[in-house]
Amino acid sequence: MEVVPHLHHGGYAPRNALNADELKQGITERSQTRGDETSIRAWLQNHFYRHLVSNFEPAQRIHTQEDALTVLGCSPAPRWLSRHFNEQDKTVPLVWVDPKAPPLLLQEALLVEFLASRSGTPLEGKLERINCPQALMLWEKEHAQMVTRTAQGWRASQPQALRSVVTCGEHTWVELLPKSPLLRAEMAYESYAMRHCLGQFADRKALTGGYGEYYAHAAENGHMRLFSLRDSQGQPHITLSMTVHANGEMTIEQVKGKQNRAPIERYVEPLLRGLNALGTDQQSPPDCIAMGIVRTHAGWMRIEQVSDASDQTRLVVRYPHLFARLAAPSAMVEWLVAARQVDLLQHVEPQAASVRYAVRHVLDPLNPPDLSDNRHFSTEGVPWVGLSSAHAAGIIDWQAKTR
């Protein structure tokens, strides 16, 4: 961080500059060469110019008219110069500022950086209210914070290390390029912003070792691909890591929101769009299940949207508790739950009449069926051919003894 010398911490001090016109012309020419925005150029011509005249150091003090003529050399003296030295009150000092002094050019460059960084923020329309000393102090404060954060693992985002892959409305999925020399720096930025271990390197300066080394090494060697869901300001909201197999297929390794938590609801749809666009194998890892999404033969979708009987069966076999989230479970799935975890049906009444009949003693344990009424076994639209009351009673007794 460069230190800005001798800031005047109030406004603009009473001082005159012998070469004020030259200073203003230099500001304008440099701004035009850079192609600054109109608002930035106007600020520089106003506030930075006033700062150079009033506060900037180093500045050469002009005590006599001879001093002034020496400094001016072949340049003509301004008309007001004689009047300045003839006045009795000389409390307002006169200085000459080198228009090409490195400290001057440095301050101008960092102020342009400060002003440009406010583009698109609420502060953009209020720049004229901030004088130059205030802007310089804000710049110093922010860069001191950056030094502290860098020591804690922070890095600035590196656009050269990113490739846009899927656009989802206001958000974009970007891939961290494995062959980029800035990959590790971008991993460090992702990790710092998201507060997880992806880019947590043991050596934060060299970006080596630790958790970050594992992920970086895997990505650099083609065994893993790393993706980030970014907003229009470049802020990450989901980090996605995918294991790459020899046949080119990808399995989701992790899907993380901030602080290693599951991403929040507002990012579920962008995640689904991203996963379906990128393509994965048929596995649904725990991170995705925790978010309420699952891989089906038709692609990634919310659990509530899964309607295919085979997809439902595969899901419930592995995660029985997700049965309650299916909007329209198939009869096969209900029979599966009845056989393996019948208590789940106490909370979700079966839609299949045959299953409701088979587990009626579970659904309403305080009102067991009347086995003396043979008609009971041919109701609910389900025919029970050849099932007598005695036979039914025997089945229920057997179930009671084996539970």
N, C-alpha and C positions, 0 to 999 in steps of 0.2 A: 504494500500500500504506500503510495506517495503521500508525503505530508504537505499540506497546503500552508505556506508560510504566512505569518503575520496577518491573520484575519481581523478585520474590524467587526466586532460582535454586535454592533448596533445597526445603523443604516449606512449612509454615505457621509464621510467626513468632509468638512470644508477645505477644499484644496483645488488648485488650478493646475492643469497640465499644459506645458508649453506646446506640446505636439498633439493636442486633443484631436484635431481634424485628421491627422495621420493615423491615430489609433482607431478612430471610427471607420476610416476607409479600409484599414486592414481587416477589421472584424467583418465588414460587409463582403470583401473580396473572398476571404477564406470560407465564409458561410455559403457563398454562391458556388465556390469550387466543390465543396462537400455535397451540395444539393440539399441543405437543411430544409425542413418544413418551414412554411411561412411564419408559424407561431414561434418556432425556435429562433429564427433569424431576427424577428422583432424583439424577442427577449434579450438576445445578445446585444443588439444595437442600442437597447435601452439600458438594461441593468448591468451587463458586463462592461459596457462602455463607461458607465458612471462609476463602476468599481475600479476600473483602471485609472480613471482621473482622480478619484477620491481616496482610494484605499490601497491600491496595489503596491507591493514591495517585491523586489528592490526598485526604488525610484531615486533618481539623482536630484538633490536639492539645488535650486537655482537661487542664489543670494543676491547677485548683481546682474546688471544688464550685460556686462562683459561675459559672465558665466553663461548667460543665455545665448549670446552670439557665438561663443565657442562651441557650445553643444549643437547649435543649428548649422554651423558650418556654412555651406553654400545655400542652404534653405533660407528663404526670406523670413524675416521676423514678423510675427503677427502684429497688426496695427495697435492692439491694446497693450503691447509689451511696455512701451515708454510710460504709458499712463499708470501701469501697475507699479513701477518703481518710483514714480513721482508722487504717488499717494502717500499721505502721512501714515495711514493705518496699514501696516503690512502683516496683520495677524493671519491672513489667509496665505499659506505657503504656496510656492510655485515649484513644480517639479518637472523633470523630463523622464519619460518612461520609454525604454527601448522597445519598439514595436515588434521586434523579433526575438525578444529574450526567451530562452527555453522555459523558464517558470511561467511566463505569460501564455505561451502556446500550450503548456501542460494544463494550466487552469482552464483554458478555453476548451480543450479536448475533454476533460473530465466533466465540465459543465454541459457540454453537448451530450455526453453519455447520460448524465443525470436527467436532462430534459427529455431525451428520447425514451428513456425508461418509463416516463410518465404517460406516454402515449396510450390512449385507451383506458386510462384510470380516471377516477373522479378529480384528481389533482390537475389533469391536463388543462381544464378550462380555468384554473385558478393560478396559473403560473405568474401572471403579472403582479399578483399580490406577494410573491416571494422575491425578496431582493437578493442580490448576488451573495453577500455574506451569509445569509440564511441558507441559500442553496449549497454553498461550499461546506457549511457545517453539517447539513443533512447528508451530503456526499461522504464526508469523513466518518460520520456516525454509522452509516450503512456499510461502508467498507471495513470499518473496525469490527462490526458484527460478522461480516463475511469471513474475516480472518479467524475469529473465534469459532464460527461454525465449520470452517474448513478443518480446523484442528480436531473437531468432533466428527469428521467424516463427510462434511458437506462438499458438494461440487456443483457448479453451474451445469445446466443442461447443455448437451452438445448436439445441435441439430444434424451435424455431419454424421453422427453415429446412428441416425434413425432413418427408417423407411416407412412411409405410410402404406398400410395394407388394406384397411377397411374403414370407410366413413360411415358413422352412425349418427346422423343428425348433427348435434352440437359437439359430438365427440368423435375421435379418430383412434383406431387401433394402429399403433406403430410397432415396428420390430426393431429391437436393438441389434444392429448389424454385427455379426460375429467376427467379420474380418476387419472391422474398423479399428484403427489404433486408439480410438476414443471410447471403445466399448466399456472398459472398466470405469472410466470416469462417468459415463452415463449410468452404469449400474450403481455407482456410488450416489449419484443424484436421485435415482429412483428409490434407492433404499432409504436415503435421508428423508425424502419427502413422504414416503409411505410408512416409515418407522418399522421396517422389517429387515431380514438378514440377507437379502439378495446381494447387496453390494457392501456388506460389512467386512472390510478387509482388515487383517491384523495390523498391517502397515498402511496407515491411512494416507501417507505421502506417496509411497511407491505403488499403492493399490495392489498389494500381494498378500497372500496368506488368508487364513480365517475362512468364514463361510463364503465370502466373495470369491475366493480362489476356486472353491469347488464349482460354483456356477459359471465363473468365467472360463475355467478350463474346459468344462463340458460344452459350453457354447463355442469356444474357439476351435474345438476339435470336431464340431458337427454333431455332437451327441444330444444337444439341447437347443431349443429356440426360445427366445425370451421376447415377450410382447407386453405392451403397456397401453392402457386406455387413457388417452390424454384429452383434456378440454381445450377450448380455443386459446387459453393462456399458457398451454403447455404443461399444466399441472396433472400429474398421474392420479388415477382413481382405482384402477385394478392392475395388478401385476399377474401375468400368466406365464408359466413355464411349461414347456412341452418336451417330453422325451422323444427323440427321433430314433426309430428302429432301423435295422439294416435294410428293410424293404421300403423305407421311406415313410411308413405310417407314423403318425404321432399320437402319443398318449399324454393326456393332461397329467402333469406332475403336481402342480399346485395352482390354485386360483386364490389370490389374497387381496383383501381390501386393506385399509390402513390398520396398522398395528397388528398385522397377522390375523385380523378378523375376517369373517365372510363379508364380501361386498354388500353394500346396502341395497335396498329394493330398487331405488331409482336407476341402478346400473345393471339390473338383470336383463332388460331387453337389449341394450348394447352388447352385453356379454353373449347372449344367445346368437345375435347376428354375427358377432365375431367368430364364435366357435363354428357356426354353420358355414361361414365363408372360408375359414382356414382349413376345416376338415380334420376330424380326429377318428380314432378307432372307436369300437363299441363300448369302451369302458366308461363308467361313471364314477369318478373318484369321490371320496368323502367330502371334499371341499364343495363339489357341485351339489351333492345331495343336501348339504347343509344350507345351500342357497335355494333349494327347491327346484332344481333343474336336473334333467336326466337325458342320457343319450339313448335314442330309439332307432329303429330301422329307418324311420323317416327323417332323422336328424335330432338336434337338440331342442328340447321344449320344456315347459313347466310340467311338473308332475301331474297337476290337475288336468292337463291337456292330453295325457297319455290315454289313448282309446283302443289301440290295437291289443288284442287278447294276449298275443305272445309277448309283447313288450311289457304289459302289465304283469304277466306271470313271472317273467325274468326279474322284474323289479321287486316284486313281493317275496320271491324266493330268497333274495339277498337281504332285503330290508323290509321285513314283515310290518314294522310300525308305519310304513308309508302307505299301507292299504287305506287308512282313513283319509288320505289326501286324494285318492282317485275319485274323480267326479262320477264316473259310470263304470264301476268294476264289472268284469265279466263273471259269469257263473263259475267258470273254471277257477278264477282267482278266489271267489268266495268259498268254494269247496276247499281250496288249498288252505285258506285261513282257518276254516272250520276244523280241518284235520290237524293243523300245526299250532295254532294259537287262537283257539275259539273265543277266548275272553275279549278279543278285539271286536267281536261281533256284538258285544254288549253296548258298544259306543256307536257302532255303525250298523244299522239294521240291514240285513241282506236284502238285495233286490230280487234275487232268484227265489221263487216260491219253494222250490225243492230244498234249498238251503235253509230258508226260514223254518220249514217244517222239521228238518233234521235237527236243528239246534233250538227248537222251541223251549226246551227245558232250561237252556242257558239264557235265552232272551227274557223269560218270565219264570224264574225259579220258584216264586211264591204261588204260582198257579199251574201246577203240573197237569198234563193232559189226563182226561178221564178215559182210562183204558177200557172201561165197560161200554163205551159208546163206539161201536165199530165204524160209524159213519165218519168219525174224526179223521180216519186214515184215507179218506178219499175227497178231502176238501182242499181249499187253497189252490184249486185248479191243477193239482198234482195227483194222478191216479197211482194208487199203491195196490196193484193187483196181487191177490194171494196173501196179503199181510193181515193176519188175524190179531185180535186184541192180545191174546196170550203170547203170540210171537213178538209183538211190539213190547209187551211188558218184559219179556226175557231180554230183549236188546237193551232196554233202559236199565234193567238190573245189572247187566254185564258192564255197561258203561259206568254205572255208579261204582262198581267194585274195582274197576281198572283206572279210575281217575286219580 
